[in-house]
């Protein structure tokens, strides 16, 4: 009797153990590891977002950050297009207003200042309007076909009608409104064409060509008005070096002498018919430097021109000019 009882007891114990393993997982000695508890992929459905995964629309490595300046030229926006067309129409009719100009350009063409209220502002609106009317007198423009934008800056180029030469205009967005930041008329014609690409490269090239156009002009702008456009393309240090101001110039708010600037410009660029511009440096880390070849009846002249960044969008200023060869 003893043996059968022992067998029945053993069988009952085995049956209870098997039932515990099959039905009660808590009876098992194996438990999920910490990694298994924290890993949701076992429960993840197809297409479901996992914790830590990038969300749709999140920036990718190398994507432009908010506020980064545009790096490529683009088609001019409609608001800027309207300002360009309105300014050219008013300018040619002799009706351009001082408030169409940026503060920087107003302070170049709105001189000399005489009234104390104008001295406090740094410009005379009446003088700026007089300058615009004088420069526009007897001039006609073709449609500007070369219009490009880079961020909050726009440039336009076109040909003069009834007179050999070109005109160049740069605009900037100032307090949300497009303003003319530079205007140059010139009998010296640039023999080149901008290749769409980097906005910085394009506006640097524009700065060099506008400087040469202003400096080498012989008769597209009145002789007394041309120095303001030349000065607007240069750093304060360079225009002071080229045209050391007289006391009357200083009293009128100028940091250069228009008479001296004209003499230096005529000596360096006088007689220029056409010119070419070639970039020497590459990459944003290097100071932009260009070789300029002036074609003149008296013989060609080669210049080296270096730039620095201005304060306005798209503004680059000539900082150094030297003759080569």
Residue pairs with C-beta under 8 A, 6 or more apart in sequence:
20 27
21 27
21 28
36 42
40 50
40 51
41 50
44 50
49 55
54 60
59 65
64 71
69 150
69 151
69 199
70 150
70 151
70 199
71 198
71 199
71 200
72 150
72 196
72 197
72 198
72 199
73 148
73 149
73 150
73 196
73 197
73 198
73 199
73 202
74 148
74 149
74 150
75 148
75 149
76 84
76 147
76 148
76 149
76 154
77 149
79 178
80 149
80 154
80 171
80 173
80 178
81 147
83 100
83 171
83 178
83 179
84 144
84 147
84 154
84 156
84 169
84 171
84 178
87 96
87 100
87 169
87 180
88 141
88 144
88 169
90 96
90 97
90 100
91 132
91 136
91 183
92 136
92 139
92 140
92 141
93 136
94 132
94 133
94 136
94 137
96 129
96 132
96 133
96 136
97 129
98 106
98 110
98 125
98 126
98 128
98 129
98 132
99 125
100 179
100 180
101 109
101 128
101 179
101 180
101 181
102 171
102 172
102 174
102 179
102 180
102 181
102 312
103 174
103 179
104 181
104 232
104 310
104 311
104 312
104 315
105 179
105 180
105 181
105 182
105 183
105 232
106 122
106 123
106 125
106 128
107 122
107 123
107 253
108 228
108 229
108 231
108 232
109 123
109 127
109 128
109 131
109 132
109 228
109 232
110 118
110 123
110 124
110 125
110 127
110 128
110 131
111 123
111 124
111 127
111 228
111 252
111 253
111 254
112 124
112 127
112 248
112 249
112 251
112 252
112 253
112 254
113 119
113 121
113 122
113 123
113 124
113 127
113 252
113 253
114 124
114 252
115 124
118 124
118 125
119 253
122 253
123 253
131 225
131 228
134 222
134 224
134 225
135 183
135 185
135 221
135 222
135 225
137 222
139 160
139 163
139 185
139 220
140 160
140 161
140 162
140 163
141 158
141 159
141 160
141 161
141 167
142 158
142 159
142 160
142 161
143 158
144 156
144 157
144 158
144 167
144 169
145 157
145 158
146 155
146 156
146 157
146 158
146 193
146 194
147 154
147 155
147 156
147 157
148 154
148 155
148 194
148 196
148 202
150 199
150 200
150 202
150 203
150 313
150 314
151 199
151 313
151 314
152 172
152 173
152 313
152 314
153 170
153 171
153 172
153 173
153 181
153 199
153 203
153 312
153 313
153 314
153 315
154 170
154 171
154 172
154 178
154 314
155 168
155 169
155 170
155 171
155 202
155 203
155 206
155 314
156 168
156 169
156 170
156 171
157 166
157 167
157 168
157 169
158 166
158 167
159 165
159 166
159 167
160 166
160 167
160 185
160 220
163 187
163 220
164 187
164 189
165 185
165 186
165 187
165 188
165 189
165 217
165 220
166 185
166 186
166 189
166 190
166 213
167 183
167 184
167 185
167 186
168 182
168 183
168 184
168 186
168 206
168 209
168 210
168 213
169 180
169 182
169 183
169 184
170 180
170 181
170 182
170 203
170 206
170 210
170 314
170 315
171 178
171 179
171 180
171 181
172 178
172 179
172 181
172 312
172 313
172 314
172 315
173 179
173 313
174 312
181 312
181 314
181 315
182 210
182 229
182 232
182 233
183 229
184 210
184 213
184 214
184 217
184 221
184 229
184 233
185 213
185 217
185 220
185 221
185 229
186 213
186 214
186 216
186 217
186 220
186 221
187 216
187 217
187 218
187 219
187 220
187 273
188 212
188 213
188 216
188 217
188 218
188 269
188 272
188 273
188 274
188 275
188 294
189 273
189 274
189 275
190 209
190 212
190 213
190 274
190 275
190 276
190 277
191 274
191 275
191 276
191 295
192 209
192 276
192 277
194 202
194 205
194 206
196 202
199 314
200 284
201 279
203 314
203 315
203 316
204 279
204 288
204 307
204 316
205 277
205 279
205 290
206 314
206 316
207 233
207 307
207 315
207 316
207 317
207 318
208 277
208 290
208 292
208 305
208 307
208 318
209 277
210 233
211 230
211 233
211 234
211 305
211 318
212 269
212 272
212 275
212 277
212 292
212 294
212 305
214 221
214 226
214 229
214 230
214 232
214 233
214 265
215 230
215 233
215 265
215 268
215 269
216 265
216 269
216 270
216 272
216 275
216 294
217 226
218 270
218 271
218 272
221 229
223 262
224 258
226 262
226 265
227 243
227 256
227 258
227 259
227 261
227 262
227 265
228 258
230 239
230 261
230 265
231 239
231 243
231 256
231 258
231 261
233 317
233 318
234 242
234 317
234 318
234 319
235 308
235 317
235 318
235 319
236 255
237 319
238 317
238 318
238 319
238 320
238 321
239 255
239 256
239 261
240 255
240 256
242 256
242 260
242 261
242 264
242 265
243 256
243 257
243 258
243 259
243 260
243 261
243 262
243 264
244 256
244 257
244 260
245 254
245 255
245 256
245 257
245 260
246 257
249 255
249 256
249 257
249 258
268 301
268 303
268 321
268 323
269 294
269 301
270 296
271 296
271 297
271 298
272 294
272 295
272 296
272 301
273 295
273 296
273 297
274 295
275 292
275 293
275 294
275 295
276 292
276 293
276 295
277 290
277 291
277 292
278 290
278 291
278 292
278 293
279 288
279 289
279 290
280 289
280 290
280 291
280 304
281 287
281 288
281 289
287 306
287 307
287 308
288 306
288 307
288 316
289 304
289 305
289 306
289 307
290 304
290 305
290 306
290 307
291 302
291 303
291 304
291 305
291 324
292 302
292 303
292 304
292 305
293 300
293 301
293 302
293 303
294 300
294 301
294 302
294 303
301 323
302 323
302 324
302 325
303 321
303 322
303 323
303 324
304 320
304 321
304 322
304 323
304 324
305 318
305 320
305 321
306 318
306 319
306 320
306 321
307 316
307 317
307 318
307 319
308 316
308 317
308 319
309 315
309 316
309 317
310 316
310 317
